[in-house]
Amino acid sequence: MIDTAPLIAVVLSLALGGISLLWPPRRLRHATFAAGMVAFALESAVVYALLEHASTPEAHARWMTALESASLLTPIPWCLFAFLSAR
């Protein structure tokens, strides 16, 4: 079950991001929400890869570096989304 949780998060994040872009009018707020959901999906995909493919300490370190990079970039679209939603 723990191995499938990141995959469920990837699918749901991409679905919500895609749904936000379906209905007109498409504004920058919708695009930043979709970008934030894609960032969540990327982060969850890296967690899945870490759980499934990190069998050695070197591979574990490589996937942890990728996860840290994704985690540092994830707040950028969400900050922009919050700014645009508050206007």
Stockholm file with secondary structure:
# STOCKHOLM 1.0

chainA/1-87         MIDTAPLIAVVLSLALGGISLLWPPRRLRHATFAAGMVAFALESAVVYALLEHASTPEAHARWMTALESASLLTPIPWCLFAFLSAR
#=GR chainA/1-87 SS CTTTHHHHHHHHHHHHHHHHTTSSSCCHHHHHHHHHHHHHHHHHHHHHHHHHHCCSHHHHHHHHHHHHHHHHHTHHHHHHHHHHHHC
#=GC SS_cons        CTTTHHHHHHHHHHHHHHHHTTSSSCCHHHHHHHHHHHHHHHHHHHHHHHHHHCCSHHHHHHHHHHHHHHHHHTHHHHHHHHHHHHC
//
